[in-house]
Amino acid sequence: MSMQRYESRVVLLAMGIGSAALIVGVAAAAEPTQEELIEDALSAAPPAVQASAGVMDEQGNMIRKGESAYVCMPTPAAIRALGSEPMCLDEVWMEWADAWLNKKPFSTDRVGIAYMLAGDAAGASNTDPFATEPSADNDWVVEGPHVMVIVPDPAQLAGLPDTPTEDGAYVMWKGTPYVHLMVPVGQRPAQRTASQ
């Protein structure tokens, strides 16, 4: 699979796609223009990253050439019914995405930064990297605007909370190769439950 294809797929999978109701609901909505997709994608990042990042659509097409290591992706079509959920990933996060998507080990020798400053409409399990829907025991969290950080040595995250109910930063997917730090920078929205 090409780098572009897996980057697009990882956005879809990471956001918990799988609900037929969402897909059907979105099908009736008007498709955004390329300009609207670019605007949505770039809303994930701070201004300096927006200025130089590339933008990739869900089909893996670069719809805006970038001048930096960041690639921004718009809210997946199946998520739009819930709200906005674009993201911008650096090179380390792109490597992480490949490992996560293919359920391979992941390690890095440098810090990675990803931005989701428009928030996370669908949410994700804080404990299970491969959960696609909330359940009674998978600690599902819908996060507001946040930054995600990968560190070379997961031991560097020791002492930080691993629950999103704490104020400030917390560790997501602790004990897995995909562990990272979540840094909320805005208000957390309403949460999804297993019945939603």
Disulfide bonds with the S-S distance in Angstrom:
Cys72-Cys88 1.80
